[in-house]
Amino acid sequence: MADSKRAPVIVGNWKMHKTIQESVDFIKQLGLSLTKDDPRVCLAVPYTAIYPSVEAARPFGIVIGAQNMNDAAPGAFTGEIAGVMLKEAGAQFVILGHSERRELFNETDQIVNQKVHRAFKDQLDVILCVGETLEEREAGKTEEKIRGQIEASLDKVTQEQFLHLMIAYEPIWAIGTNQVATPDEAEKVHVFVRELITARWGEEVAGRTQILYGGSVKPENASDLMSQANIDGLLVGGASLSPASFRKIIEYQNFNSGVSS
Ligand code: PEP
């Protein structure tokens, strides 16, 4: 079981899906089904839906966040969005370094690091995504890749700032592919991430930092993943788009498949 010091958290990443109306309808439907025994539920929604989602989510305690932001203060950056704007709209967190941002929009670890620092300055919590490609995994370079991403993306992040940070291990080969990492494969990397945190930020920080797994999480595999000691939560893309499947992932304890894949 996950360490009780680290409360479980289930995060949905809607990517470029859902209008304002669809977002509000989803949140009301999901919210009415939540009970006090459910883990903390967070949703990273499109920018336009942040404010209405925050309003809709308030009675249910669902936490709303964003999927990206610029690393600069407000200024002449056509089409970009600043952390202070997300904060004002009610976002409590922002996903940074998602592999789609890194691969499709050329975000380097250095850019991600600047965004991390801007987010903390703007009082947003951060979910930092890291993960290896299939080629890197097959070449035995998973740990090297993760170490590089964490060290560079979190350069100059303090122990105090870690209170506002979660790390999501998202193997790129598992995102949107239906090829989920086995619980053992994921756990091994989560242990490695925790060791990295211990080495650089200390045991206390490592012990309390929530490390999430993401990549083709479904109702059928959520429970096996969450049963690993170092998997503290799930970052869910495709399966977070329907209230029914997301609800089943939130209730992972009731859906133990007994299958480790
Ligand atoms: C993601 O994009 O963060 C993700 C994990 O997607 P999916 O669950 O669809 O693989």
py3Dmol code that shows the C-alpha trace and the ligand (Angstrom):
import py3Dmol

protein = """\
ATOM      1  CA  MET A   1       0.000   0.000   0.000  1.00  0.00           C
ATOM      2  CA  ALA A   2       1.065   3.574  -0.580  1.00  0.00           C
ATOM      3  CA  ASP A   3       2.732   5.245   2.411  1.00  0.00           C
ATOM      4  CA  SER A   4       0.010   6.834   4.531  1.00  0.00           C
ATOM      5  CA  LYS A   5       2.140  10.007   4.885  1.00  0.00           C
ATOM      6  CA  ARG A   6       1.395  10.636   1.210  1.00  0.00           C
ATOM      7  CA  ALA A   7      -2.295  11.044   0.488  1.00  0.00           C
ATOM      8  CA  PRO A   8      -3.400   9.507  -2.833  1.00  0.00           C
ATOM      9  CA  VAL A   9      -4.315  11.889  -5.623  1.00  0.00           C
ATOM     10  CA  ILE A  10      -5.990  11.312  -8.978  1.00  0.00           C
ATOM     11  CA  VAL A  11      -5.378  13.968 -11.644  1.00  0.00           C
ATOM     12  CA  GLY A  12      -7.181  14.252 -14.974  1.00  0.00           C
ATOM     13  CA  ASN A  13      -5.431  15.961 -17.891  1.00  0.00           C
ATOM     14  CA  TRP A  14      -8.020  16.956 -20.451  1.00  0.00           C
ATOM     15  CA  LYS A  15      -5.495  18.277 -22.974  1.00  0.00           C
ATOM     16  CA  MET A  16      -7.252  20.180 -25.813  1.00  0.00           C
ATOM     17  CA  HIS A  17     -10.667  18.703 -25.028  1.00  0.00           C
ATOM     18  CA  LYS A  18     -13.918  20.129 -23.626  1.00  0.00           C
ATOM     19  CA  THR A  19     -15.758  23.391 -24.043  1.00  0.00           C
ATOM     20  CA  ILE A  20     -16.829  25.420 -21.019  1.00  0.00           C
ATOM     21  CA  GLN A  21     -20.259  23.770 -21.007  1.00  0.00           C
ATOM     22  CA  GLU A  22     -18.810  20.267 -21.325  1.00  0.00           C
ATOM     23  CA  SER A  23     -16.374  20.977 -18.499  1.00  0.00           C
ATOM     24  CA  VAL A  24     -19.053  22.260 -16.143  1.00  0.00           C
ATOM     25  CA  ASP A  25     -21.408  19.359 -16.949  1.00  0.00           C
ATOM     26  CA  PHE A  26     -18.611  16.837 -16.335  1.00  0.00           C
ATOM     27  CA  ILE A  27     -17.621  18.406 -13.007  1.00  0.00           C
ATOM     28  CA  LYS A  28     -21.208  18.504 -11.730  1.00  0.00           C
ATOM     29  CA  GLN A  29     -21.783  14.872 -12.682  1.00  0.00           C
ATOM     30  CA  LEU A  30     -18.494  13.682 -11.191  1.00  0.00           C
ATOM     31  CA  GLY A  31     -18.779  15.925  -8.150  1.00  0.00           C
ATOM     32  CA  LEU A  32     -22.174  14.539  -7.155  1.00  0.00           C
ATOM     33  CA  SER A  33     -20.696  11.031  -7.122  1.00  0.00           C
ATOM     34  CA  LEU A  34     -17.741  11.857  -4.850  1.00  0.00           C
ATOM     35  CA  THR A  35     -17.669  10.759  -1.218  1.00  0.00           C
ATOM     36  CA  LYS A  36     -15.447  11.710   1.706  1.00  0.00           C
ATOM     37  CA  ASP A  37     -13.561   8.410   1.277  1.00  0.00           C
ATOM     38  CA  ASP A  38     -12.422   9.238  -2.247  1.00  0.00           C
ATOM     39  CA  PRO A  39      -8.860  10.414  -2.887  1.00  0.00           C
ATOM     40  CA  ARG A  40      -8.160  14.031  -3.774  1.00  0.00           C
ATOM     41  CA  VAL A  41      -9.327  14.732  -7.319  1.00  0.00           C
ATOM     42  CA  CYS A  42      -7.666  17.326  -9.559  1.00  0.00           C
ATOM     43  CA  LEU A  43      -8.479  18.336 -13.138  1.00  0.00           C
ATOM     44  CA  ALA A  44      -6.174  20.146 -15.541  1.00  0.00           C
ATOM     45  CA  VAL A  45      -8.652  21.821 -17.875  1.00  0.00           C
ATOM     46  CA  PRO A  46      -8.286  24.057 -20.966  1.00  0.00           C
ATOM     47  CA  TYR A  47      -7.567  27.738 -20.202  1.00  0.00           C
ATOM     48  CA  THR A  48     -11.031  28.920 -21.246  1.00  0.00           C
ATOM     49  CA  ALA A  49     -12.681  26.486 -18.851  1.00  0.00           C
ATOM     50  CA  ILE A  50     -10.609  27.298 -15.754  1.00  0.00           C
ATOM     51  CA  TYR A  51     -12.796  29.959 -14.185  1.00  0.00           C
ATOM     52  CA  PRO A  52     -16.185  28.251 -14.765  1.00  0.00           C
ATOM     53  CA  SER A  53     -14.670  24.911 -13.707  1.00  0.00           C
ATOM     54  CA  VAL A  54     -13.418  26.424 -10.454  1.00  0.00           C
ATOM     55  CA  GLU A  55     -16.920  27.738  -9.740  1.00  0.00           C
ATOM     56  CA  ALA A  56     -18.532  24.385 -10.606  1.00  0.00           C
ATOM     57  CA  ALA A  57     -15.952  22.379  -8.634  1.00  0.00           C
ATOM     58  CA  ARG A  58     -16.065  24.446  -5.428  1.00  0.00           C
ATOM     59  CA  PRO A  59     -18.899  22.518  -3.682  1.00  0.00           C
ATOM     60  CA  PHE A  60     -17.188  19.199  -4.361  1.00  0.00           C
ATOM     61  CA  GLY A  61     -13.613  20.011  -3.388  1.00  0.00           C
ATOM     62  CA  ILE A  62     -12.298  19.152  -6.859  1.00  0.00           C
ATOM     63  CA  VAL A  63      -9.056  21.038  -7.495  1.00  0.00           C
ATOM     64  CA  ILE A  64      -8.732  22.813 -10.844  1.00  0.00           C
ATOM     65  CA  GLY A  65      -5.462  23.549 -12.605  1.00  0.00           C
ATOM     66  CA  ALA A  66      -3.898  24.373 -15.972  1.00  0.00           C
ATOM     67  CA  GLN A  67      -1.852  22.354 -18.438  1.00  0.00           C
ATOM     68  CA  ASN A  68       0.876  24.872 -19.271  1.00  0.00           C
ATOM     69  CA  MET A  69       1.935  28.501 -18.825  1.00  0.00           C
ATOM     70  CA  ASN A  70       4.601  30.894 -20.054  1.00  0.00           C
ATOM     71  CA  ASP A  71       7.755  31.419 -18.016  1.00  0.00           C
ATOM     72  CA  ALA A  72       7.617  35.218 -18.299  1.00  0.00           C
ATOM     73  CA  ALA A  73       5.784  37.927 -16.411  1.00  0.00           C
ATOM     74  CA  PRO A  74       2.864  39.523 -18.329  1.00  0.00           C
ATOM     75  CA  GLY A  75       4.169  41.267 -21.426  1.00  0.00           C
ATOM     76  CA  ALA A  76       4.273  41.295 -25.231  1.00  0.00           C
ATOM     77  CA  PHE A  77       3.943  37.551 -25.887  1.00  0.00           C
ATOM     78  CA  THR A  78       1.024  37.157 -28.279  1.00  0.00           C
ATOM     79  CA  GLY A  79      -1.028  34.058 -27.612  1.00  0.00           C
ATOM     80  CA  GLU A  80       0.707  33.139 -24.345  1.00  0.00           C
ATOM     81  CA  ILE A  81      -0.670  32.990 -20.813  1.00  0.00           C
ATOM     82  CA  ALA A  82       0.962  34.099 -17.564  1.00  0.00           C
ATOM     83  CA  GLY A  83       0.892  32.311 -14.239  1.00  0.00           C
ATOM     84  CA  VAL A  84      -0.775  35.272 -12.514  1.00  0.00           C
ATOM     85  CA  MET A  85      -3.655  34.986 -15.001  1.00  0.00           C
ATOM     86  CA  LEU A  86      -4.127  31.302 -14.196  1.00  0.00           C
ATOM     87  CA  LYS A  87      -3.986  32.082 -10.497  1.00  0.00           C
ATOM     88  CA  GLU A  88      -6.568  34.852 -10.812  1.00  0.00           C
ATOM     89  CA  ALA A  89      -8.866  32.483 -12.731  1.00  0.00           C
ATOM     90  CA  GLY A  90      -8.686  30.124  -9.755  1.00  0.00           C
ATOM     91  CA  ALA A  91      -6.152  27.544 -10.942  1.00  0.00           C
ATOM     92  CA  GLN A  92      -4.298  25.984  -8.023  1.00  0.00           C
ATOM     93  CA  PHE A  93      -1.719  24.062  -9.995  1.00  0.00           C
ATOM     94  CA  VAL A  94      -0.122  23.786 -13.411  1.00  0.00           C
ATOM     95  CA  ILE A  95       1.258  20.762 -15.278  1.00  0.00           C
ATOM     96  CA  LEU A  96       4.753  21.524 -16.581  1.00  0.00           C
ATOM     97  CA  GLY A  97       7.091  19.535 -18.822  1.00  0.00           C
ATOM     98  CA  HIS A  98       4.403  17.244 -20.246  1.00  0.00           C
ATOM     99  CA  SER A  99       5.963  15.147 -23.012  1.00  0.00           C
ATOM    100  CA  GLU A 100       3.568  16.676 -25.567  1.00  0.00           C
ATOM    101  CA  ARG A 101       4.925  20.120 -24.673  1.00  0.00           C
ATOM    102  CA  ARG A 102       8.504  18.852 -24.774  1.00  0.00           C
ATOM    103  CA  GLU A 103       8.119  16.946 -28.068  1.00  0.00           C
ATOM    104  CA  LEU A 104       5.620  19.042 -30.046  1.00  0.00           C
ATOM    105  CA  PHE A 105       6.571  22.493 -28.758  1.00  0.00           C
ATOM    106  CA  ASN A 106      10.307  21.996 -28.232  1.00  0.00           C
ATOM    107  CA  GLU A 107      10.302  22.691 -24.505  1.00  0.00           C
ATOM    108  CA  THR A 108      13.727  21.981 -23.070  1.00  0.00           C
ATOM    109  CA  ASP A 109      14.529  21.197 -19.442  1.00  0.00           C
ATOM    110  CA  GLN A 110      15.845  24.759 -19.139  1.00  0.00           C
ATOM    111  CA  ILE A 111      12.526  26.238 -20.301  1.00  0.00           C
ATOM    112  CA  VAL A 112      10.656  23.898 -17.978  1.00  0.00           C
ATOM    113  CA  ASN A 113      12.911  25.010 -15.117  1.00  0.00           C
ATOM    114  CA  GLN A 114      12.121  28.688 -15.825  1.00  0.00           C
ATOM    115  CA  LYS A 115       8.408  27.844 -15.879  1.00  0.00           C
ATOM    116  CA  VAL A 116       8.704  25.960 -12.573  1.00  0.00           C
ATOM    117  CA  HIS A 117      10.250  29.003 -10.904  1.00  0.00           C
ATOM    118  CA  ARG A 118       7.662  31.366 -12.421  1.00  0.00           C
ATOM    119  CA  ALA A 119       4.822  29.099 -11.259  1.00  0.00           C
ATOM    120  CA  PHE A 120       6.113  29.108  -7.679  1.00  0.00           C
ATOM    121  CA  LYS A 121       6.507  32.892  -7.821  1.00  0.00           C
ATOM    122  CA  ASP A 122       2.880  33.116  -8.976  1.00  0.00           C
ATOM    123  CA  GLN A 123       1.777  30.788  -6.147  1.00  0.00           C
ATOM    124  CA  LEU A 124       0.802  27.867  -8.331  1.00  0.00           C
ATOM    125  CA  ASP A 125       1.580  24.279  -7.352  1.00  0.00           C
ATOM    126  CA  VAL A 126       3.433  22.292 -10.003  1.00  0.00           C
ATOM    127  CA  ILE A 127       3.063  18.803 -11.426  1.00  0.00           C
ATOM    128  CA  LEU A 128       6.367  18.157 -13.198  1.00  0.00           C
ATOM    129  CA  CYS A 129       6.248  15.423 -15.863  1.00  0.00           C
ATOM    130  CA  VAL A 130       9.269  13.298 -16.720  1.00  0.00           C
ATOM    131  CA  GLY A 131       9.634  10.151 -18.797  1.00  0.00           C
ATOM    132  CA  GLU A 132      11.667   8.243 -21.331  1.00  0.00           C
ATOM    133  CA  THR A 133      11.011   7.272 -24.956  1.00  0.00           C
ATOM    134  CA  LEU A 134      10.798   3.638 -26.047  1.00  0.00           C
ATOM    135  CA  GLU A 135      14.245   3.916 -27.668  1.00  0.00           C
ATOM    136  CA  GLU A 136      15.737   5.235 -24.429  1.00  0.00           C
ATOM    137  CA  ARG A 137      14.118   2.431 -22.423  1.00  0.00           C
ATOM    138  CA  GLU A 138      15.343  -0.222 -24.830  1.00  0.00           C
ATOM    139  CA  ALA A 139      18.846   1.245 -24.728  1.00  0.00           C
ATOM    140  CA  GLY A 140      18.834   0.998 -20.913  1.00  0.00           C
ATOM    141  CA  LYS A 141      18.818   4.787 -20.582  1.00  0.00           C
ATOM    142  CA  THR A 142      15.637   5.281 -18.551  1.00  0.00           C
ATOM    143  CA  GLU A 143      17.406   6.310 -15.337  1.00  0.00           C
ATOM    144  CA  GLU A 144      19.849   8.585 -17.147  1.00  0.00           C
ATOM    145  CA  LYS A 145      16.960  10.383 -18.877  1.00  0.00           C
ATOM    146  CA  ILE A 146      14.907  10.772 -15.696  1.00  0.00           C
ATOM    147  CA  ARG A 147      17.922  11.969 -13.699  1.00  0.00           C
ATOM    148  CA  GLY A 148      18.744  14.580 -16.343  1.00  0.00           C
ATOM    149  CA  GLN A 149      15.153  15.828 -16.530  1.00  0.00           C
ATOM    150  CA  ILE A 150      14.730  16.080 -12.771  1.00  0.00           C
ATOM    151  CA  GLU A 151      18.079  17.693 -12.082  1.00  0.00           C
ATOM    152  CA  ALA A 152      17.702  20.276 -14.855  1.00  0.00           C
ATOM    153  CA  SER A 153      13.950  20.957 -14.566  1.00  0.00           C
ATOM    154  CA  LEU A 154      14.199  21.360 -10.800  1.00  0.00           C
ATOM    155  CA  ASP A 155      17.477  23.264 -10.683  1.00  0.00           C
ATOM    156  CA  LYS A 156      17.508  25.690  -7.709  1.00  0.00           C
ATOM    157  CA  VAL A 157      14.170  24.439  -6.393  1.00  0.00           C
ATOM    158  CA  THR A 158      14.266  24.601  -2.591  1.00  0.00           C
ATOM    159  CA  GLN A 159      13.066  22.104   0.016  1.00  0.00           C
ATOM    160  CA  GLU A 160      10.221  24.504   0.891  1.00  0.00           C
ATOM    161  CA  GLN A 161       9.126  24.745  -2.747  1.00  0.00           C
ATOM    162  CA  PHE A 162       8.940  20.939  -2.868  1.00  0.00           C
ATOM    163  CA  LEU A 163       5.869  21.271  -0.618  1.00  0.00           C
ATOM    164  CA  HIS A 164       4.146  22.637  -3.743  1.00  0.00           C
ATOM    165  CA  LEU A 165       5.467  20.074  -6.200  1.00  0.00           C
ATOM    166  CA  MET A 166       4.374  16.657  -7.404  1.00  0.00           C
ATOM    167  CA  ILE A 167       6.332  14.621  -9.931  1.00  0.00           C
ATOM    168  CA  ALA A 168       4.575  12.558 -12.592  1.00  0.00           C
ATOM    169  CA  TYR A 169       6.500   9.692 -14.143  1.00  0.00           C
ATOM    170  CA  GLU A 170       5.018   9.351 -17.615  1.00  0.00           C
ATOM    171  CA  PRO A 171       6.884   6.957 -19.905  1.00  0.00           C
ATOM    172  CA  ILE A 172       6.357   8.497 -23.339  1.00  0.00           C
ATOM    173  CA  TRP A 173       5.780   5.088 -24.928  1.00  0.00           C
ATOM    174  CA  ALA A 174       2.800   4.598 -22.613  1.00  0.00           C
ATOM    175  CA  ILE A 175       1.018   7.906 -23.246  1.00  0.00           C
ATOM    176  CA  GLY A 176      -2.131   7.481 -25.306  1.00  0.00           C
ATOM    177  CA  THR A 177      -0.929   4.104 -26.603  1.00  0.00           C
ATOM    178  CA  ASN A 178      -2.787   1.613 -24.377  1.00  0.00           C
ATOM    179  CA  GLN A 179       0.677   0.270 -23.487  1.00  0.00           C
ATOM    180  CA  VAL A 180       0.720   0.812 -19.747  1.00  0.00           C
ATOM    181  CA  ALA A 181       3.923   0.212 -17.776  1.00  0.00           C
ATOM    182  CA  THR A 182       3.528  -2.802 -15.504  1.00  0.00           C
ATOM    183  CA  PRO A 183       3.191  -1.894 -11.826  1.00  0.00           C
ATOM    184  CA  ASP A 184       6.700  -3.328 -11.254  1.00  0.00           C
ATOM    185  CA  GLU A 185       8.238  -1.310 -14.085  1.00  0.00           C
ATOM    186  CA  ALA A 186       6.573   1.869 -12.842  1.00  0.00           C
ATOM    187  CA  GLU A 187       7.472   1.191  -9.196  1.00  0.00           C
ATOM    188  CA  LYS A 188      11.153   0.751 -10.080  1.00  0.00           C
ATOM    189  CA  VAL A 189      11.265   4.198 -11.672  1.00  0.00           C
ATOM    190  CA  HIS A 190       9.290   5.745  -8.801  1.00  0.00           C
ATOM    191  CA  VAL A 191      11.813   4.315  -6.325  1.00  0.00           C
ATOM    192  CA  PHE A 192      14.603   5.786  -8.458  1.00  0.00           C
ATOM    193  CA  VAL A 193      12.902   9.198  -8.500  1.00  0.00           C
ATOM    194  CA  ARG A 194      12.528   9.094  -4.720  1.00  0.00           C
ATOM    195  CA  GLU A 195      16.208   8.215  -4.356  1.00  0.00           C
ATOM    196  CA  LEU A 196      17.133  11.144  -6.582  1.00  0.00           C
ATOM    197  CA  ILE A 197      15.051  13.472  -4.416  1.00  0.00           C
ATOM    198  CA  THR A 198      16.626  12.018  -1.265  1.00  0.00           C
ATOM    199  CA  ALA A 199      20.139  12.562  -2.610  1.00  0.00           C
ATOM    200  CA  ARG A 200      19.524  16.181  -3.535  1.00  0.00           C
ATOM    201  CA  TRP A 201      16.755  17.495  -1.267  1.00  0.00           C
ATOM    202  CA  GLY A 202      16.918  15.083   1.675  1.00  0.00           C
ATOM    203  CA  GLU A 203      14.965  12.194   3.116  1.00  0.00           C
ATOM    204  CA  GLU A 204      12.194  14.269   4.664  1.00  0.00           C
ATOM    205  CA  VAL A 205      11.364  15.956   1.341  1.00  0.00           C
ATOM    206  CA  ALA A 206      11.569  12.631  -0.523  1.00  0.00           C
ATOM    207  CA  GLY A 207       9.305  10.946   2.017  1.00  0.00           C
ATOM    208  CA  ARG A 208       6.521  13.464   1.610  1.00  0.00           C
ATOM    209  CA  THR A 209       6.696  14.128  -2.160  1.00  0.00           C
ATOM    210  CA  GLN A 210       3.842  12.585  -4.110  1.00  0.00           C
ATOM    211  CA  ILE A 211       5.038  10.757  -7.226  1.00  0.00           C
ATOM    212  CA  LEU A 212       2.306  10.030  -9.768  1.00  0.00           C
ATOM    213  CA  TYR A 213       2.264   7.529 -12.607  1.00  0.00           C
ATOM    214  CA  GLY A 214       0.798   8.486 -15.991  1.00  0.00           C
ATOM    215  CA  GLY A 215       0.472   6.626 -19.283  1.00  0.00           C
ATOM    216  CA  SER A 216      -2.601   4.679 -20.428  1.00  0.00           C
ATOM    217  CA  VAL A 217      -4.116   4.493 -16.936  1.00  0.00           C
ATOM    218  CA  LYS A 218      -7.551   2.845 -17.148  1.00  0.00           C
ATOM    219  CA  PRO A 219     -10.089   1.544 -14.618  1.00  0.00           C
ATOM    220  CA  GLU A 220      -8.640  -1.953 -15.215  1.00  0.00           C
ATOM    221  CA  ASN A 221      -5.051  -1.105 -14.220  1.00  0.00           C
ATOM    222  CA  ALA A 222      -5.473   1.747 -11.689  1.00  0.00           C
ATOM    223  CA  SER A 223      -5.708  -0.476  -8.636  1.00  0.00           C
ATOM    224  CA  ASP A 224      -2.592  -2.547  -9.431  1.00  0.00           C
ATOM    225  CA  LEU A 225      -0.588   0.608 -10.069  1.00  0.00           C
ATOM    226  CA  MET A 226      -1.823   2.290  -6.884  1.00  0.00           C
ATOM    227  CA  SER A 227      -0.954  -0.801  -4.817  1.00  0.00           C
ATOM    228  CA  GLN A 228       2.757  -0.044  -5.301  1.00  0.00           C
ATOM    229  CA  ALA A 229       4.450   1.561  -2.299  1.00  0.00           C
ATOM    230  CA  ASN A 230       5.901   4.479  -4.235  1.00  0.00           C
ATOM    231  CA  ILE A 231       3.010   5.230  -6.593  1.00  0.00           C
ATOM    232  CA  ASP A 232       1.075   7.937  -4.777  1.00  0.00           C
ATOM    233  CA  GLY A 233      -1.295   8.977  -7.504  1.00  0.00           C
ATOM    234  CA  LEU A 234      -2.258   8.783 -11.155  1.00  0.00           C
ATOM    235  CA  LEU A 235      -2.145  11.295 -13.993  1.00  0.00           C
ATOM    236  CA  VAL A 236      -4.863  10.288 -16.430  1.00  0.00           C
ATOM    237  CA  GLY A 237      -5.331  11.538 -19.996  1.00  0.00           C
ATOM    238  CA  GLY A 238      -7.807   9.714 -22.240  1.00  0.00           C
ATOM    239  CA  ALA A 239      -9.640   7.902 -19.458  1.00  0.00           C
ATOM    240  CA  SER A 240     -10.325  11.197 -17.647  1.00  0.00           C
ATOM    241  CA  LEU A 241     -12.545  12.443 -20.465  1.00  0.00           C
ATOM    242  CA  SER A 242     -15.585  10.396 -19.491  1.00  0.00           C
ATOM    243  CA  PRO A 243     -17.040  10.842 -16.000  1.00  0.00           C
ATOM    244  CA  ALA A 244     -17.808   7.101 -15.879  1.00  0.00           C
ATOM    245  CA  SER A 245     -14.253   5.878 -16.540  1.00  0.00           C
ATOM    246  CA  PHE A 246     -12.652   8.637 -14.444  1.00  0.00           C
ATOM    247  CA  ARG A 247     -15.023   7.786 -11.584  1.00  0.00           C
ATOM    248  CA  LYS A 248     -13.892   4.128 -11.730  1.00  0.00           C
ATOM    249  CA  ILE A 249     -10.246   5.192 -11.559  1.00  0.00           C
ATOM    250  CA  ILE A 250     -11.002   7.386  -8.528  1.00  0.00           C
ATOM    251  CA  GLU A 251     -12.609   4.312  -6.932  1.00  0.00           C
ATOM    252  CA  TYR A 252      -9.588   2.155  -7.771  1.00  0.00           C
ATOM    253  CA  GLN A 253      -9.847   0.286  -4.447  1.00  0.00           C
ATOM    254  CA  ASN A 254     -13.160  -1.214  -5.597  1.00  0.00           C
ATOM    255  CA  PHE A 255     -11.867  -2.295  -8.976  1.00  0.00           C
ATOM    256  CA  ASN A 256      -8.982  -4.594  -8.143  1.00  0.00           C
ATOM    257  CA  SER A 257      -8.415  -6.582 -11.332  1.00  0.00           C
ATOM    258  CA  GLY A 258      -5.780  -8.866  -9.868  1.00  0.00           C
ATOM    259  CA  VAL A 259      -3.911  -8.523 -13.166  1.00  0.00           C
ATOM    260  CA  SER A 260      -0.498  -6.868 -13.076  1.00  0.00           C
ATOM    261  CA  SER A 261      -0.449  -5.166 -16.456  1.00  0.00           C
TER     262      SER A 261
END
"""
ligand_1 = """\
10
PEP
C -1.135 12.182 -20.269
O -1.247 12.767 -21.330
O -0.665 12.766 -19.293
C -1.569 10.794 -20.213
C -1.163 10.084 -19.213
O -2.373 10.355 -21.235
P -3.081 8.910 -21.349
O -3.662 8.572 -20.008
O -4.135 9.073 -22.393
O -2.018 7.935 -21.740
"""
view = py3Dmol.view(width=600, height=400)
view.addModel(protein, "pdb")
view.setStyle({"model": 0}, {"cartoon": {"style": "trace"}})
view.addModel(ligand_1, "xyz")
view.setStyle({"model": 1}, {"stick": {}})
view.zoomTo()
view.show()
